Amino acid sequence: MQAPVEAQEQGAEEPGRSASVQPLALGLGIVLMLVGSFRPDWLAEASGKANHGLAMLWFWAMAAGFVRGVGFIPRFWLWRWLFSGWAAFAALAAALAWRFADL
């Protein structure tokens, strides 16, 4: 059974590419969500002040992990890049570098 034409037109998949669940990216998003929920102090400076740059990178990695992890591929090239699996891991690497540089 084929999906209705309007559903195919509104889909966010790249032409010729099927979107599927990406367990590694989804797992990354879940782990970052849990760490941010149970250890929010990890996203703060030593003085206890929120580190907004670190939090921005952390939440970007988490959001990109969820978006790509569930198999969604945006149509617009900028969103496709910002929410790709590569962007998720790059944002995580930058967040970890920022976090451990502050210690």
C-alpha positions as CSV (number, residue, x, y, z in Angstrom):
1,M,0.0,0.0,0.0
2,Q,1.4,3.4,-1.0
3,A,1.3,6.5,1.1
4,P,-0.9,9.2,-0.1
5,V,0.7,11.6,-2.6
6,E,0.4,14.6,-0.3
7,A,2.1,12.7,2.5
8,Q,5.0,11.9,0.2
9,E,5.3,15.5,-0.9
10,Q,5.3,16.8,2.7
11,G,7.9,14.2,3.8
12,A,11.3,15.4,4.9
13,E,13.4,12.7,3.3
14,E,16.0,13.4,0.7
15,P,15.2,12.1,-2.7
16,G,16.2,8.5,-3.1
17,R,17.1,8.1,0.5
18,S,15.0,6.4,3.1
19,A,15.0,7.7,6.6
20,S,15.3,5.2,9.4
21,V,16.0,5.2,13.1
22,Q,19.6,5.8,13.8
23,P,20.3,4.1,17.2
24,L,23.6,5.8,17.8
25,A,22.3,9.3,17.4
26,L,19.1,8.5,19.3
27,G,21.2,7.0,22.1
28,L,23.3,10.1,22.2
29,G,20.3,12.3,22.5
30,I,18.9,10.2,25.3
31,V,22.2,10.1,27.3
32,L,22.6,13.8,27.0
33,M,19.0,14.4,28.1
34,L,19.5,12.1,31.2
35,V,22.8,13.7,32.1
36,G,21.4,17.2,31.8
37,S,18.4,16.2,33.9
38,F,20.2,14.4,36.7
39,R,23.4,16.4,36.8
40,P,22.6,20.0,35.7
41,D,25.6,21.1,37.8
42,W,27.8,19.5,35.1
43,L,26.6,22.4,32.8
44,A,27.6,25.1,35.3
45,E,30.9,26.8,36.1
46,A,32.8,26.0,39.3
47,S,31.2,29.0,40.9
48,G,27.8,27.5,40.3
49,K,26.8,30.1,37.6
50,A,25.3,28.6,34.4
51,N,27.7,28.2,31.6
52,H,25.5,29.3,28.7
53,G,28.0,28.5,25.9
54,L,28.4,24.9,27.2
55,A,24.7,24.5,27.6
56,M,24.0,25.7,24.1
57,L,26.5,23.2,22.6
58,W,25.1,20.4,24.9
59,F,21.5,21.0,24.0
60,W,22.3,21.4,20.3
61,A,24.0,18.0,20.4
62,M,21.0,16.6,22.3
63,A,18.4,18.1,19.8
64,A,20.4,16.9,16.8
65,G,20.7,13.5,18.3
66,F,17.0,13.2,18.7
67,V,16.1,14.7,15.3
68,R,18.4,12.4,13.4
69,G,17.9,9.5,15.7
70,V,14.2,9.2,15.0
71,G,15.0,9.3,11.3
72,F,13.9,12.8,10.4
73,I,15.8,14.5,7.7
74,P,14.8,18.2,7.2
75,R,14.5,19.5,3.6
76,F,16.2,22.8,4.0
77,W,20.0,22.4,3.7
78,L,20.8,24.5,6.8
79,W,18.5,22.5,9.1
80,R,19.6,19.3,7.5
81,W,23.2,20.1,8.4
82,L,22.4,21.5,11.9
83,F,20.4,18.4,12.9
84,S,22.6,15.8,11.2
85,G,24.3,13.0,13.1
86,W,27.7,14.6,12.3
87,A,26.6,17.9,13.8
88,A,25.4,16.1,16.9
89,F,28.8,14.5,17.5
90,A,30.6,17.7,16.6
91,A,28.6,19.8,19.1
92,L,29.2,17.1,21.7
93,A,32.9,17.2,21.0
94,A,33.0,21.0,21.3
95,A,30.9,20.8,24.5
96,L,33.3,18.3,26.1
97,A,36.3,20.3,25.0
98,W,34.8,23.4,26.6
99,R,33.9,21.5,29.8
100,F,37.3,19.9,30.3
101,A,39.1,23.1,29.3
102,D,37.3,24.9,32.2
103,L,38.5,22.4,34.9
